[in-house]
Amino acid sequence: MPTADAEPSIGTEPLAPVSENQPQGERAVSVLWSFGKCLGALLPVYLAGYYGFSVTIVLFGLVIYMGWKHGRQGKVMRLKSAMYLLENEKEFTTQTVFRAKRDLPPWVNFPDVEKVEWVNKILQQAWPFIGQYLEKLLVEIVAPAIRTSSIHLQTLSFTKVNIGDKALKVAGVKAHTENDKRQVMLDLYLSYAGDVEINVEIKKYFCKAGVKGVQLHGMLRVILEPLIGNVPLVGAVTMFFIRRPKLDINWTGLTNLLDIPGLNAMSDTMIMDAIASHLVLPNRLTIPLVADLHVAQLRSPLPRGVVRIHLLEAEELTAKDTVIKGLIDGKSDPYAVLRVGTQIFTSHHVDSNLNPQWREMYEVIVHEVPGQELEVEVFDKDPDQDDFLGRVKIDLDIVKKARVVDDWFDLRDVASGSVHLRLEWLSLLSSADRLSEVRLEQSLTKMVEPPSAAILAVYLDQAYQLPMRKGNKDPSPMVQISVQDKTKESKTCYGTTSPVWEDAFTFFIKDPHKQNIDIQVKDDDRALRLGSLKIPLARLVGMPELTMDQWFQLENSGSASRIFIKIVLRVLWLSDDPTRPQNTTPDPEFGTEGVLRIHLVEAQNLIAKDNFMGGMMKGKSDPYVKIRVGGITFRSHTIKENLNPVWNELYEVLSLLKVSLSQEIQFELFDKDIDQDDFLGRFKLSLQDIISAQYTDTWYTLNDVKSGRVHLMLEWLPRVSDLSRLEQILLHQSLQSFQNKVVPSAALVFVYVERAHGLPLKKSGKEPKVGAEIILKNVSYRSKISERSTSPRWDEGFHFLVSDPRSEILTVKLSHSWGQALGSLTLPLKEVLAETDLVLDRWLNLDGALPESQILLRVVLKVLQTGCLFSLLSDNPNSAGQVKLTIALVARSKDGADPYVSFILLPDKKATTKRKTATKKKDLSPEFNERFDFDLSLEESSQRRLDLSVKNSVSFISREKELIGKLQLDLDQIDLKTGVTQW
């Protein structure tokens, strides 16, 4: 995601790229070719003079040649330009046509930045009065402070202060209110090109200098906190620049100013760096608006976190050290400079290597996210001036969201090169519970210098009754705070024994159990010690919230000398986001889809549409069926010349139960013709009636025609989570075959894709726009594309019909806008079969991504129950077949059914071959558990067919249908020796 104050990197590139690193062999050939062309041009002149031709002929030929060459070059250039534009259309459009975009205000480039022209009008109106205030500030406060800071500047005075007529402009404002409810955070995009004029005179050195013109461009963050319930509603205003602004000062008399003792070691650049660094984090300007505020904590609050940077390696860097004036390419001696705010680190340089490996680690404190960036610049080490090899910028808010980012980043502003970084976001824990785990990880690291275990924040508030200097003079105290080999100094409070510093310092801690804080209070000359204090950090580990906020008695000082310090320790913890859920939270409608199975069996008595001899002789029809349900259309195959066609085709439809209640199934029959198909009839069925009945096997009369009917078997399949039914259903499937080659589904799979975590960045270093593609066999679905994030969220559900879940594999592919691959997941459904209740709901690792890249999925498998379960047993090969029946029924009506089973061994229809079970009253899932014996040999039984009828016991005056369902089995297809049990 681009940062709010980033400028678009629009360049003025030529239409065609030019290679600067041409190989030396090609250069030699190019020189020889140029020499040959010169000889070729001079040869016609020589021959014309040798043979005595007229000069006019030579000139005429030269004109023709030049005209032809000019036309050919123009044609080639136009062709090259067209080809380059075609290949780089997007880049040309963004970088050339819209190069003026860099001049547009931020509120145009970034929609979340608001235009505030009314603020600019107020500033313009109030600018003269702001100038009067600044003049008083410089003359009455700043000048005396400068005079007391150095003996060389005791005669300094401001002779002229004029801030000019051009007011500061606010190009846009972005408000952040999502981070903390007790503060308001504003980003102000400032632009100032003022005609300010300020003159300074130091009479002691007869020096006059000044400023005439200042330009300042950057993003100023303003934090209003804490919000309070009294006027003025805001406790304090804090201002700072997150990144170094563009500052340009037009000095006058700077040479004279730098001749003054104490300033002669400085340069113009150093002055600019010093001024800019005081405006950039971690430096803040805090203006309290109410009393009794901890200004030091507002000026230097606890960091948002720590980023551990692993600078690993780079590849394909540009070669800058060339040989023989560039004829032979050499190598580079690369090193990297890493910068976060004012924190700057420089790696070691690797000699003569375009693919260097550094393997270095740095730790930086992050004060503000979103906002702060990591900038990595790569240079070639040279004796004079180092050559630039590229840069990359990474928004640290991306690292905070992803927790760990391990990726290659392309270097910008160069032809080639990329750098490999691993960035880890370390949270700050206010408890020592995890400290032992952090120390264990430290001991396992292979780095020369182990990573830090904690950070320490020291808030230096004030001191009381410090001892006097010699001669009973007030001291000018300052404080040196040391932790191991790191020492930091506070500002100096001049001429007081009770100084108020309100400073803050941070330190990285390796082992809190062994390290100490050493505090030295000294006079400003650093020679006179006014007091000291040593605090073991082990004391802090045992304190609540790892915090000490109190007065401390100073050692080697006065009896009443005390110092007030707040010390805060925070353990650095690298872990997953504690707020990250461990399971999905799908929508209540997820997994409510059901399956409608339509078995198109046959038709009878259809109308003959293909007539002969003008209708005098009736022919046949070529019928086919169109089935429409839920926006889906199925079409059967066409049966040639048949008025009683048999299709035997199966169709399965997934439908949401709530929607299904209002849907209809439409059946239309047509006669296939060369020109226009003839209509053979239609009828409609209510899906609600089918769902209520669960199963129907009926002939339906065709409407809008004289004759014809269609035989359908319709079934709304119950879904169960009983894995024991799966084997029986798969066996039942294997015995079925349909004309359209459809294999009945054995299960329904629901997939809920909620979110992903820790995905890699794009090659450009930006967050990706991630889409998820879910594939099962030949069916695939695509999710919506998320906003830019390495932890995208979709909250979408999908469903699949599965014939055999034991062998099917679910695949999930993540990509940036269906382009750059970001990781994939391969999940065999047999893993879901091993889960409790056939539900898998957890985080799963992604392949082809980062080690920490995961996706949160919920996969639910439902077995589709259909048919009846029967069991055939034979005690020995010569005994009779013994039949035990257990029938599972579905509802025929809202009132239930009184089912029983009757069966007969065909082809005989004698009383000895007929059997009937007892009736089960009002039972939709009856278990009969009855045994029936037949005196048949195994050979004779193999010639029989078992005809089963499930019937509803009704009175002779009832309108309900008696038959519920029928089933016929060929006993020669069943192994009666071992027996079989199946649905």
Residue pairs with C-beta under 8 A, 6 or more apart in sequence:
1 395
1 397
1 398
1 766
1 767
1 788
1 789
2 110
2 766
3 370
3 371
3 373
3 395
4 106
4 110
4 112
4 113
4 174
4 187
4 189
4 219
4 370
4 371
5 106
5 187
5 189
5 218
5 219
5 243
6 393
7 102
8 101
8 102
8 109
9 412
9 413
10 94
10 95
10 98
10 99
10 101
10 102
11 95
11 99
12 96
12 99
13 95
13 96
15 81
15 84
15 85
15 92
16 80
16 81
16 84
17 84
20 415
21 318
21 319
21 329
21 415
22 30
23 329
24 327
24 328
24 329
27 327
44 58
44 61
44 62
45 58
47 53
48 55
48 57
48 58
84 92
85 92
101 109
105 115
105 171
105 172
105 189
106 113
106 171
106 172
106 189
107 113
107 114
107 115
107 171
107 172
110 172
110 174
112 174
113 172
113 173
113 174
113 187
113 189
114 172
114 173
114 174
114 175
115 172
116 170
116 172
116 173
119 170
119 173
120 167
120 169
120 170
123 130
123 167
123 168
123 169
123 170
124 167
127 163
127 165
127 167
127 168
130 163
131 161
131 162
131 163
131 164
134 161
134 163
135 161
138 158
138 161
138 198
139 158
139 161
143 156
143 157
143 158
146 153
146 156
147 153
147 154
147 155
147 156
148 494
150 262
152 204
152 205
152 260
152 261
152 262
152 263
153 202
153 260
153 262
154 204
155 202
155 203
155 204
156 200
156 201
156 202
157 200
157 201
157 203
158 198
158 199
158 200
159 199
159 200
159 201
159 208
160 197
160 198
160 199
160 210
161 198
162 196
162 197
162 198
163 194
163 196
164 194
164 195
164 196
164 197
165 195
166 192
166 193
166 194
166 195
167 194
168 190
168 191
168 192
168 194
169 190
169 191
169 192
170 188
170 189
170 190
170 191
171 189
171 190
171 191
172 188
172 189
173 186
173 187
173 188
173 189
174 186
174 187
174 189
175 184
175 185
175 186
175 187
176 185
176 186
176 187
176 370
177 184
177 185
179 185
180 225
182 225
182 226
182 227
183 223
183 224
183 225
183 226
183 227
184 223
184 224
184 225
184 227
184 234
185 221
185 222
185 223
185 224
186 221
186 222
186 223
186 224
187 219
187 220
187 221
187 222
187 371
188 219
188 220
188 221
188 222
189 218
189 219
190 216
190 217
190 218
190 219
190 220
190 245
191 216
191 217
192 214
192 215
192 216
192 217
193 215
194 213
194 214
194 215
195 213
196 211
196 212
196 213
196 214
197 210
197 211
197 212
197 213
198 210
198 211
199 208
199 209
199 210
199 252
200 208
200 209
200 210
200 257
201 207
201 208
202 257
202 260
205 259
205 260
207 253
207 256
207 257
207 259
207 260
208 253
208 256
209 251
209 252
209 253
209 254
209 256
209 257
210 251
210 252
210 253
211 249
211 250
211 251
211 252
212 250
212 251
212 252
213 249
213 250
214 247
214 248
214 249
214 250
215 246
215 247
215 248
215 249
216 245
216 246
216 247
216 248
217 245
217 246
218 241
218 243
218 244
218 245
218 246
218 247
219 241
219 242
219 243
219 245
220 239
220 240
220 241
220 245
221 239
221 240
221 241
221 242
221 368
221 371
222 237
222 238
222 239
223 237
223 238
223 239
224 234
224 236
224 237
225 234
225 235
225 236
225 238
225 298
226 234
226 235
226 236
227 233
227 234
227 235
228 234
228 235
228 290
230 290
232 289
232 290
234 289
235 288
235 289
235 290
235 293
236 286
236 287
236 288
236 289
236 290
236 293
236 295
236 298
237 286
237 287
237 289
238 284
238 285
238 286
238 287
238 298
238 299
239 284
239 285
239 286
239 287
240 279
240 280
240 281
240 283
240 284
240 285
241 279
241 280
241 281
242 280
242 281
242 341
242 368
242 371
242 372
243 280
243 341
243 371
243 372
243 373
244 276
244 277
244 279
244 280
245 276
245 279
245 280
247 272
247 275
247 276
247 279
249 272
249 275
251 257
251 268
254 268
257 263
258 264
258 266
258 267
277 283
277 342
280 341
280 342
281 341
281 342
281 367
281 368
281 372
282 300
282 341
282 342
282 365
282 367
283 342
284 298
284 299
284 300
286 295
286 298
286 299
288 295
288 298
294 459
295 502
296 459
296 460
296 461
296 501
296 502
296 503
296 504
296 566
297 459
297 504
297 566
299 502
299 504
300 457
300 459
300 503
300 504
300 506
301 367
302 428
302 457
302 568
302 570
303 365
303 366
303 367
303 428
303 455
303 457
303 506
304 366
304 367
304 368
304 369
304 400
305 366
305 369
305 400
305 425
305 426
305 427
305 428
306 363
306 364
306 365
306 366
306 425
306 426
306 428
306 452
306 455
306 572
307 340
307 363
307 364
307 366
307 374
307 396
307 399
307 423
307 424
307 425
307 426
308 361
308 362
308 363
308 423
308 424
308 426
308 451
308 574
309 338
309 345
309 361
309 362
309 363
309 364
309 374
309 421
309 422
309 423
310 359
310 360
310 361
310 421
310 422
310 423
310 424
311 336
311 338
311 347
311 358
311 359
311 360
311 361
311 362
311 376
311 419
311 421
312 357
312 358
312 359
312 420
312 421
312 422
313 355
313 356
313 357
313 358
313 359
313 419
313 420
314 334
314 336
314 355
314 356
314 358
314 378
314 411
314 417
314 418
314 419
314 420
315 354
315 355
315 408
315 417
315 418
315 420
316 354
316 355
316 416
316 417
316 418
317 332
317 334
317 354
317 355
317 356
317 378
317 389
317 390
317 411
317 416
317 417
318 332
318 354
318 389
318 390
318 414
318 415
318 416
318 417
319 329
319 330
319 331
319 332
319 354
320 330
320 332
320 380
320 382
320 387
320 389
321 330
321 331
321 332
321 333
321 352
321 380
321 382
322 328
322 329
322 330
323 329
323 330
330 352
331 352
331 353
331 354
332 352
332 353
332 354
332 380
332 387
332 389
333 349
333 350
333 351
333 352
333 353
333 380
333 381
333 382
334 349
334 350
334 353
334 354
334 356
334 378
334 379
334 380
334 381
334 389
335 346
335 347
335 348
335 349
335 350
335 378
335 379
335 381
336 346
336 347
336 358
336 376
336 377
336 378
336 379
336 419
337 344
337 345
337 346
337 347
337 376
337 377
337 378
337 379
338 344
338 345
338 346
338 347
338 362
338 364
338 374
338 375
338 376
339 345
339 374
339 375
339 376
339 377
340 364
340 366
340 372
340 373
340 374
340 375
340 396
341 367
341 372
343 364
343 365
345 362
345 364
347 358
347 360
348 358
348 360
349 381
350 356
350 357
350 358
361 447
361 449
361 451
363 451
363 452
363 508
364 374
365 455
365 506
366 372
366 396
366 400
369 396
369 397
369 400
370 395
370 397
371 397
372 396
373 393
373 394
373 395
373 396
374 393
374 394
374 396
374 399
374 423
375 391
375 392
375 393
376 391
376 392
376 393
376 394
376 409
376 419
376 421
377 388
377 390
377 391
378 388
378 389
378 390
378 391
378 411
378 417
378 419
379 386
379 387
379 388
379 389
380 386
380 387
380 388
380 389
388 413
388 414
389 411
389 414
389 417
390 411
390 412
390 413
390 414
390 417
390 419
391 411
391 412
391 413
392 409
392 410
392 411
392 412
392 419
392 765
393 765
394 405
394 409
394 421
394 423
394 761
394 765
398 405
398 761
398 767
398 790
399 405
399 423
399 424
399 425
400 425
401 789
401 790
401 791
402 425
402 757
402 758
402 759
402 790
402 791
402 852
403 424
403 425
403 574
403 575
403 576
403 577
403 757
403 758
403 852
404 422
404 423
404 424
404 425
404 574
404 758
404 850
404 851
404 852
405 421
405 422
405 423
405 760
405 761
405 790
405 850
406 421
406 422
406 423
406 760
406 850
406 851
406 852
407 420
407 421
407 760
407 761
407 850
408 418
408 419
408 420
408 763
409 418
409 419
409 420
409 421
409 761
409 763
409 765
410 417
410 418
410 763
410 764
410 765
411 417
411 418
411 419
418 763
424 574
425 574
426 572
426 573
426 574
427 572
427 573
427 574
427 575
428 455
428 570
428 571
428 572
428 573
429 570
429 571
429 572
429 573
430 545
430 546
430 547
430 570
431 545
431 546
431 571
432 512
432 541
432 542
432 546
432 571
434 571
434 573
435 453
435 454
435 512
435 541
435 571
438 453
438 454
438 571
438 572
438 573
439 453
439 511
441 451
442 450
442 451
442 453
442 510
443 450
445 451
450 510
451 572
452 508
452 509
452 510
452 572
453 509
453 510
453 511
453 512
453 571
453 572
454 508
454 509
454 512
454 569
454 570
454 571
454 572
455 506
455 507
455 508
455 509
455 569
455 570
455 572
456 483
456 506
456 507
456 508
456 509
456 517
456 537
456 567
456 568
456 569
456 570
457 504
457 505
457 506
457 567
457 568
457 569
457 570
458 481
458 504
458 505
458 506
458 507
458 517
458 565
458 566
458 567
459 503
459 504
459 565
459 566
459 567
459 568
460 479
460 481
460 490
460 501
460 502
460 503
460 504
460 505
460 563
460 565
461 500
461 501
461 502
461 564
461 565
461 566
462 498
462 499
462 500
462 501
462 502
462 563
462 564
463 477
463 498
463 499
463 501
463 521
463 531
463 554
463 561
463 562
463 563
463 564
464 498
464 551
464 560
464 561
464 562
464 563
464 564
465 497
465 498
465 558
465 560
465 561
465 562
466 475
466 477
466 497
466 498
466 499
466 521
466 530
466 531
466 554
466 557
466 558
466 561
467 475
467 497
467 530
467 531
467 557
467 558
467 561
468 474
468 475
468 497
469 475
469 523
469 528
474 495
474 496
474 497
475 495
475 496
475 497
475 523
475 524
475 528
475 530
476 492
476 493
476 494
476 495
476 496
476 523
476 524
477 492
477 493
477 496
477 497
477 499
477 521
477 522
477 523
477 524
477 530
478 489
478 490
478 491
478 492
478 493
478 521
478 522
478 523
478 524
478 526
479 489
479 490
479 501
479 503
479 519
479 520
479 521
479 522
479 563
480 487
480 488
480 489
480 490
480 519
480 520
480 522
481 487
481 488
481 489
481 490
481 505
481 517
481 518
481 519
481 520
482 488
482 517
482 518
482 519
482 520
483 507
483 509
483 515
483 516
483 517
483 518
484 510
484 515
486 507
486 508
488 505
488 507
490 501
490 503
490 505
491 501
491 503
492 524
493 499
493 500
493 501
494 524
509 515
509 537
509 569
512 537
512 538
512 540
512 541
512 569
513 537
513 538
513 541
514 537
514 538
515 537
516 534
516 535
516 536
516 537
517 533
517 534
517 535
517 537
517 567
518 532
518 533
518 534
519 532
519 533
519 534
519 535
519 563
519 565
520 529
520 531
520 532
521 529
521 530
521 531
521 532
521 554
521 557
521 563
522 528
522 529
522 530
523 530
529 556
530 554
530 557
530 561
531 554
531 555
531 556
531 557
531 558
531 561
531 563
532 554
532 555
532 556
532 557
533 552
533 554
533 555
533 563
534 555
535 548
535 552
535 567
537 569
539 548
540 546
540 547
540 548
540 567
540 569
541 569
545 568
546 568
546 569
546 570
546 571
547 566
547 567
547 568
547 569
548 565
548 566
548 567
549 566
549 567
550 564
550 565
551 562
551 563
551 564
552 562
552 563
552 564
552 565
553 561
553 562
554 561
554 562
554 563
576 757
577 757
580 757
581 856
582 842
582 843
583 841
583 842
583 856
583 858
584 752
584 754
584 841
584 856
584 857
584 858
585 754
586 752
586 754
586 795
586 797
586 858
587 795
587 797
589 656
589 658
590 750
590 752
590 797
590 858
591 750
591 752
591 797
591 799
591 860
591 862
592 656
592 657
592 658
593 654
593 655
593 656
593 657
593 748
593 750
593 799
594 654
594 655
594 656
594 657
594 660
594 691
594 716
594 717
594 719
595 652
595 653
595 654
595 655
595 716
595 717
595 719
595 745
595 748
595 801
595 864
596 629
596 652
596 653
596 655
596 660
596 665
596 687
596 690
596 714
596 715
596 716
596 717
597 650
597 651
597 652
597 714
597 715
597 716
597 717
597 744
597 866
598 627
598 629
598 634
598 650
598 651
598 652
598 653
598 665
598 712
598 713
598 714
599 648
599 649
599 650
599 712
599 713
599 714
599 715
599 738
600 625
600 627
600 636
600 647
600 648
600 649
600 650
600 651
600 710
600 712
601 646
601 647
601 648
601 711
601 712
601 713
602 644
602 645
602 646
602 647
602 648
602 710
602 711
603 623
603 625
603 644
603 645
603 647
603 669
603 708
603 709
603 710
603 711
604 643
604 644
604 699
604 708
604 709
604 711
605 643
605 644
605 707
605 708
605 709
606 621
606 623
606 643
606 644
606 645
606 669
606 680
606 681
606 702
606 707
606 708
607 621
607 643
607 680
607 681
607 705
607 706
607 707
607 708
608 618
608 619
608 620
608 621
608 643
609 621
609 671
609 673
609 678
609 680
610 619
610 620
610 621
610 622
610 641
610 671
610 673
611 617
611 618
611 619
612 618
612 619
619 641
620 641
620 642
620 643
621 641
621 642
621 643
621 671
621 678
621 680
622 638
622 639
622 640
622 641
622 642
622 671
622 672
622 673
623 638
623 639
623 642
623 643
623 645
623 669
623 670
623 671
623 672
623 680
624 635
624 636
624 637
624 638
624 639
624 669
624 670
624 672
625 635
625 636
625 647
625 667
625 668
625 669
625 670
625 710
626 633
626 634
626 635
626 636
626 666
626 667
626 668
626 669
626 670
627 633
627 634
627 635
627 636
627 651
627 665
627 666
627 667
628 634
628 665
628 666
628 668
629 653
629 655
629 663
629 664
629 665
629 666
629 687
630 653
630 655
630 659
630 660
630 663
632 653
634 651
636 647
636 649
636 740
637 647
637 649
637 739
637 740
638 672
639 645
639 646
639 647
647 739
648 738
648 739
649 738
649 739
649 740
649 742
650 738
650 740
650 742
650 744
651 742
652 742
652 744
652 745
652 801
654 748
654 799
654 801
655 663
655 687
657 691
660 687
660 688
660 691
661 687
661 688
661 691
662 688
663 687
664 684
664 685
664 686
664 687
665 684
665 685
665 686
665 687
665 690
666 682
666 684
667 682
667 683
667 684
667 685
667 700
667 710
667 712
668 679
668 681
668 682
669 679
669 680
669 681
669 682
669 702
669 708
669 710
670 677
670 678
670 679
670 680
671 677
671 678
671 679
671 680
679 704
679 705
680 702
680 705
680 708
681 702
681 703
681 704
681 705
681 708
682 702
682 703
682 704
683 700
683 701
683 702
683 703
683 710
685 700
685 714
690 696
690 714
690 716
691 716
692 891
692 893
692 894
693 716
693 890
693 891
693 892
693 893
694 715
694 716
694 718
694 890
694 891
694 892
695 713
695 714
695 715
695 716
695 890
695 964
695 965
696 712
696 713
696 714
696 715
697 712
697 713
697 965
697 966
698 711
698 712
699 709
699 710
699 711
699 712
700 709
700 710
700 711
700 712
701 708
701 709
702 708
702 709
702 710
715 866
717 864
717 865
717 866
718 864
718 865
718 890
719 748
719 862
719 863
719 864
719 865
720 862
720 863
720 865
721 837
721 838
721 839
721 861
721 862
721 863
722 863
723 833
723 838
723 863
725 863
725 865
725 983
726 746
726 747
726 805
726 833
726 863
728 869
728 981
728 982
728 983
729 746
729 863
729 864
729 865
729 866
729 867
729 983
730 746
730 804
731 982
731 983
732 866
732 867
732 982
732 983
733 743
733 744
733 746
733 803
735 973
736 744
743 803
744 803
744 866
745 801
745 802
745 803
745 864
746 802
746 803
746 804
746 805
746 863
746 864
747 801
747 802
747 805
747 861
747 862
747 863
747 864
748 799
748 800
748 801
748 802
748 861
748 862
748 864
749 776
749 799
749 800
749 801
749 802
749 805
749 808
749 810
749 829
749 832
749 859
749 860
749 861
749 862
750 797
750 798
750 799
750 858
750 859
750 860
750 861
750 862
751 774
751 776
751 797
751 798
751 799
751 800
751 810
751 857
751 858
751 859
752 796
752 797
752 798
752 857
752 858
752 859
752 860
753 772
753 774
753 783
753 794
753 795
753 796
753 797
753 798
753 812
753 855
753 856
753 857
754 793
754 794
754 795
754 856
754 857
754 858
755 791
755 792
755 793
755 794
755 795
755 855
755 856
756 770
756 772
756 791
756 792
756 814
756 823
756 846
756 853
756 854
756 855
756 856
757 790
757 791
757 843
757 852
757 853
757 854
757 855
757 856
758 790
758 791
758 849
758 850
758 852
758 853
758 854
759 768
759 770
759 790
759 791
759 792
759 814
759 822
759 823
759 846
759 849
759 850
759 853
760 768
760 790
760 822
760 823
760 849
760 850
760 853
761 767
761 768
761 790
762 768
762 816
762 820
763 820
766 788
767 788
767 789
767 790
768 788
768 789
768 790
768 816
768 817
768 820
768 822
769 785
769 786
769 787
769 788
769 816
769 817
770 785
770 786
770 789
770 792
770 814
770 815
770 816
770 822
771 782
771 783
771 784
771 785
771 786
771 814
771 815
771 816
771 817
771 818
772 782
772 783
772 794
772 796
772 812
772 813
772 814
772 855
773 780
773 781
773 782
773 783
773 812
773 813
773 814
773 815
773 818
774 780
774 781
774 782
774 783
774 798
774 810
774 811
774 812
775 810
775 811
775 812
775 813
776 800
776 802
776 808
776 809
776 810
776 811
777 800
777 802
777 808
779 800
781 798
782 818
783 794
783 796
784 794
784 796
785 817
785 818
786 792
786 793
786 794
800 810
802 808
802 829
802 861
805 829
805 830
805 832
805 833
805 861
806 829
806 830
806 833
807 830
808 828
808 829
809 826
809 827
809 828
809 829
810 826
810 827
810 828
810 829
810 859
811 824
811 825
811 826
811 827
812 824
812 825
812 827
812 855
812 857
813 821
813 824
813 825
814 821
814 822
814 823
814 824
814 846
814 849
814 855
815 821
815 822
816 822
821 848
822 846
822 849
822 853
823 846
823 847
823 848
823 849
823 850
823 853
823 855
824 846
824 847
824 848
825 844
825 845
825 846
825 847
825 855
825 857
826 847
827 840
827 844
827 857
827 859
829 859
829 861
831 840
832 838
832 839
832 840
832 859
832 860
832 861
833 861
838 860
838 861
838 862
838 863
839 858
839 859
839 860
839 861
840 857
840 858
840 859
840 860
841 857
841 858
841 859
842 856
842 857
843 854
843 855
843 856
844 854
844 855
844 856
844 857
845 853
845 854
846 853
846 854
846 855
865 888
865 983
866 983
867 967
867 983
868 887
868 888
868 889
868 948
868 950
868 965
868 967
868 983
869 886
869 887
869 888
869 981
869 982
869 983
870 883
870 885
870 886
870 887
870 948
870 967
870 969
870 981
870 982
871 883
871 884
871 885
871 886
871 979
871 980
871 981
872 881
872 882
872 883
872 884
872 971
872 974
872 976
872 979
872 980
873 881
873 882
873 883
873 884
873 976
873 979
874 880
874 881
874 882
874 938
874 976
874 977
874 979
875 882
877 938
877 977
878 937
878 938
879 938
880 933
880 934
880 935
880 936
880 937
880 941
881 934
881 936
881 938
881 941
881 971
881 976
882 931
882 932
882 933
882 934
883 903
883 915
883 931
883 932
883 934
883 946
884 929
884 930
884 931
884 932
885 901
885 903
885 917
885 928
885 930
885 932
885 948
886 927
886 928
886 929
887 899
887 901
887 926
887 927
887 928
887 950
888 925
888 983
889 897
889 899
889 923
889 924
889 925
889 926
889 950
889 964
890 924
891 897
891 924
892 952
892 960
892 961
892 964
893 960
895 922
896 922
896 923
896 924
897 922
897 923
897 924
897 952
897 964
898 919
898 920
898 921
898 922
898 923
898 952
898 953
898 954
899 919
899 920
899 923
899 926
899 950
899 951
899 952
899 953
899 964
900 916
900 917
900 918
900 919
900 920
900 950
900 951
900 953
901 916
901 917
901 928
901 948
901 949
901 950
901 951
902 914
902 915
902 916
902 917
902 948
902 949
902 951
903 914
903 915
903 916
903 946
903 947
903 948
903 949
904 913
904 914
904 915
904 946
904 947
905 913
905 934
905 936
905 944
905 945
905 946
905 947
906 913
906 944
906 945
906 946
906 947
906 968
907 944
907 945
913 934
915 932
917 928
917 930
918 928
918 930
919 953
920 926
920 928
934 941
936 944
938 976
938 977
941 971
941 976
942 971
942 972
942 976
943 971
943 972
944 971
945 968
945 969
945 970
945 971
946 968
946 969
946 971
947 966
947 967
947 968
948 966
948 967
948 968
948 969
949 963
949 965
949 966
949 967
950 963
950 964
950 965
950 966
950 967
951 962
951 963
951 964
952 960
952 961
952 962
952 963
952 964
953 962
954 960
954 962
974 980
